[in-house]
Amino acid sequence: MLSERQESILRAVVEEYISHAEPVGSRTVSKRDDVTVSAATVRNEMSDLEELGFLEQPHTSAGRIPSHLGYRYYVDHLMSPKQLERSDLLAVRRLFTSHMDALEQTIQQTAFILSKLTNYTSIILGPEVFENRLKHLQVIPLTERMAVAILVTDTGHVDQRRITVPEGVSLSSIEQMVNLLNSKLAGLPLHELKQRLYRELTDELSRHVENYEYLMAMIDQMLDLDQEGRIFTSGATNVLSQPEFRDVEKAKVLMELLEQSDTVARLFSSDKEGIQVRIGQENRLEAVNNCSIISATYTIDGRSLGTIGILGPTRMDYQKVISLLEVLTVDLSDHLRRLYR
């Protein structure tokens, strides 16, 4: 644990950097009301915090910025609750007192308000992302090179699409593959199918199915489920206004990721209740190494329906986002309860 003085200096650096997006110097920190030591003492403590891994010093500046470890310590130990501004609270209350009588409309408007109030990207996973689970797969050959893949969910939804059969792949190989997939994937949420396939079943397919490497492309087609209507995004281009993403390549990678519905569903899905904060590399995906994701579940009668969350730079206003999510998840849950009463 850090000393009380180190904590006050780390808090100051984080909050100044969040506000101004510029490396923070010792004089700036020493002028704050919550820091009661000289600039020279601050400078020494900042040097120690850098050695401990809580701060970093950009090559072009004498000031410091928080590291991912610094942000994590701030969120876990230093951040105090923040009361929402009256205008923000009114915008949320106005949203849920309007006459919205459809789930899709409610979630779309919630995503819009959240992105507008934070200037980050909001993503909401609708109930179907979590509720729909695989019941079984079936493949019906049409010609030597064409087939129809049928995916049936436990709710009775049927998704079918034409797929290309790789050259040289026999009907018996396809049957083996489908049987294996059904035995291993049945009962899983749809958004987890590809992840489980590539993480756990590739080796087993190689042992039991001939020409399995040719079948992987076909499986990819079968499980390329359309999540549109289940994933609601607002403010996707807000990241472009953040200083961290002035680098065109960084922005491009992030925008491409937001178009990958399966990846987005995995990033934001959570089986934990309450506010979840994942900072930088904690997201375990290179494209969002410079981002933080804050999410929370919304419920009806104690049953989790989906996730509402924010994607932004690691230099995000954690206090405001967490306060907004705490209010929004309660109000959204209450509204949906009334809607389905």
Summary of the structure (lengths in Angstrom):
residues: 341
radius of gyration: 24.1
end to end distance: 48.7
largest distance: 80.0
contacts: 1061
relative contact order: 0.13
helix: 53%
strand: 19%
